[in-house]
Amino acid sequence: MEPMPASLDRLRRLPRAEVHVHLEGCFDAALLEQWSQRFGESMPRPRESLFRFEGLADFLEFLDWACGLVRTSDELSEAAYAFAARLHGSGGGYGDLIFNPTHWHHWHGRLPQMLDALDAGLRAAEQDGLPPVGLCVSLLRTQSAQAAAELVDLLLTLRHPRVVALSIDGNEASAGRTGPRFAGAFRRAGAAGLKRTVHAGESSGPEGVRDAVVLLGADRIDHGVRAIEDAAVVKMLAERGIPLGVCPTSNVSLGVYRWLAEHPLERLRQAGVPISINTDDPALLGTSLEREYDLCRAASAWSDDDLRAVARTSIDACFANDDVKARLRAALSRW
């Protein structure tokens, strides 16, 4: 079911935040083709089929290739600015933007320079009236406990004002259980004031969600939808008020669910779990924030009050400062 243009226009005016979106998934095909030609890199597939993925593993390999095309600070700044412009175009008022340094081959060992380049693009965007954005620096699930500790050491040394959270992502199914490995790093990050957001309950089942909460102290969970398979995990999320950053099109496109009708989004929400709607990798999945809201509205027969509630959750769950949250809540009350 494709959204109607009129409903998309209305949803663009719904004040909200986006809390689960990856910088690596925001490059459009034309830009990737331009960069690949500039650096003499072969594209993995023709442009017209560039974003046709065979599953999560193929998708993650593609991210490594795409990020390997970004070689200068100017390109990083352009990518950050373009994300803020994309968010603004969808009506988002704030974004928590995830990026994983392991995907960016030409920037290995240069995280301070990478943060400065991204910050420059986001500062320029804010000066042009685009939404504020915080950065969530992500570990890859296959990294070692030592690598996780070293990343936290660096983040705590830098104390970069743009960095709001430590994250972890990657293929849970291939990596196996990783919560115990990263518990120490996440504990230190939380104690030092960094927020913690964890990919779980996508290619893993509810046990990954439990580990994210119990072992990693997640303030927010990215995906988390397979918690629905264990009533005790659903109850834990609801009682602790731990929000899920859900990405319906991503879950269907990458085979977590066959179609939106079987997605557990509304069952989780009705069980009291805080839910926000997000795009995950909008350019690669051919979606937008307003489209995701409209698809969910249609699939779950949401009223305006339901839409406001989900938008309110996104604001409450985001890692923006209190002033930004207050402004968005006030705007939401007028929608």
Order of alpha helices (4+ residues) and beta strands (2+ residues): alpha-beta-alpha-alpha-alpha-beta-alpha-beta-alpha-beta-alpha-alpha-beta-alpha-beta-alpha-beta-alpha-alpha-beta-alpha-alpha-alpha-alpha
